[in-house]
Amino acid sequence: MRDHRTLAVFGGSKAFAEPLHVGRPNIGDREKLMARFGDILDRRWLTNDGPMVRAFEAKVAELSGVRHCVAICNGTIALEIMIRAAGLAGQVIVPSYTFVATAHALQWQEIQPVFCDVDPATHNLDPARVDALVTPRTTGIIGVHLWGRPCDVEGLEEVAKRRGLTLLFDASHAFLCSRKGRMVGGFGSAEVLSFHATKFCNAFEGGAILTNDDDLAEKSRLMRNFGFAGKDRVIYLGSNGKMTEVCAAMGLTSIESAPEFIAANREHWLRYKRRLAGLPGLSVIEYDPAERNNYHYVIVEVDAAKAGLTRDQIVQVLESENVLARRYFAPGAHRMEPYKSEQPLAGFVLPVTLRLAETVFALPSGSAVGAAEVEAVCDIMETAIANAAAVAAKL
Ligand SMILES: *Cc1c(COP(=O)(O)O)cnc(C)c1O
């Protein structure tokens, strides 16, 4: 173990000269990407449902086992279009423990997100708590497959069916993940993927709506392109949610390298798990080995009483070493604007969310990180926790 006085918080030099990021982009095969860029320029077909976008959609639909994939410029606009195409209005039940875009996509179209608590074991919506929040104004539920671990889909389906609600999913984290052997993409009425640069597979910026509902797919396609149903013929209120050809080229190239990204992620996750298992008060969340997982997120829960340091103190120690660990998802969407002002009492029904927002953090992983770096990050945490009292006094 390192001498704790060598830690940066005690004046030692930083473990990393350059910042080590969570979600540093995975880059696939450069030559294939450049060849695709060349094709795009040769064709002079840069956007508007081009061949690259169509190939991307076909690939995502095939891998996710769904009939339709509608590629969108990013995940947030994909959520907005999915919500609108599905006809949601009034109130929609969502977790607060998610990236704020899940709630924003509703509020943006004047639908009230009603924040529901999550299951402490899975970090996903708790169907019984969803049921308790349904009012006459509720029209839908949006589950988030957090960290790529799918929601209790059957539990949410039961509530949605009994209450006459539309069930949708924000599957931004869950591309190429499965539940009970079924790939994410076909659950609920529709699901949204994000291909943002920081996600497991990326299209620089990108998103997709996946559905087996022909009508919902058709509406989504119209809304993506101003409602155009043909030349000069607009039959619907639409926006501009089109994915460009270069983004689709990146997306396709990224997907081709997905097996390598998964292998790197899994190796890092296993290494962190092995190294942190011996430390008191730290636990790395599990992925079900019987399912398909992308292992993109290495998520740690801190029990401060056992670790001797709080989550924030551990993150502070890591940051001082240039390890930019992230407090995902603190403080919770309900404590961000405009929800904080509009729904000041939301937190009363969110005890698990409030706890997770204080105890969880994410560690660097992915193909941009090497085994030696993971070991060094673990060394820092090991040293800090073994000398918790001295470290806490120094902070
Ligand atoms: C990334 C993310 C989004 C937004 O996706 P963008 O492609 O960045 O717009 C939405 N929800 C969750 C849970 C996300 O992680």
The ligand as an SDF file (V2000), in Angstrom:
LIG
                    3D

 15 15  0  0  0  0  0  0  0  0999 V2000
  -27.3990   10.6240  -21.8760 C   0  0  0  0  0  0  0  0  0  0  0  0
  -28.7580   10.4950  -21.3280 C   0  0  0  0  0  0  0  0  0  0  0  0
  -29.8530   11.1540  -21.9120 C   0  0  0  0  0  0  0  0  0  0  0  0
  -29.6990   12.1900  -22.9880 C   0  0  0  0  0  0  0  0  0  0  0  0
  -29.1260   11.7270  -24.1250 O   0  0  0  0  0  0  0  0  0  0  0  0
  -28.4030   12.7990  -25.0990 P   0  0  0  0  0  0  0  0  0  0  0  0
  -28.0790   11.9250  -26.2860 O   0  0  0  0  0  0  0  0  0  0  0  0
  -27.1830   13.2670  -24.3800 O   0  0  0  0  0  0  0  0  0  0  0  0
  -29.3510   13.8770  -25.4000 O   0  0  0  0  0  0  0  0  0  0  0  0
  -31.1120   10.9030  -21.3960 C   0  0  0  0  0  0  0  0  0  0  0  0
  -31.2990   10.0810  -20.3650 N   0  0  0  0  0  0  0  0  0  0  0  0
  -30.2700    9.4400  -19.7530 C   0  0  0  0  0  0  0  0  0  0  0  0
  -30.5560    8.5270  -18.6190 C   0  0  0  0  0  0  0  0  0  0  0  0
  -28.9710    9.6530  -20.2100 C   0  0  0  0  0  0  0  0  0  0  0  0
  -27.9610    9.0710  -19.5760 O   0  0  0  0  0  0  0  0  0  0  0  0
  1  2  1  0
  2  3  1  0
  2 14  2  0
  3  4  1  0
  3 10  2  0
  4  5  1  0
  5  6  1  0
  6  7  2  0
  6  8  1  0
  6  9  1  0
 10 11  1  0
 11 12  2  0
 12 13  1  0
 12 14  1  0
 14 15  1  0
M  END
$$$$
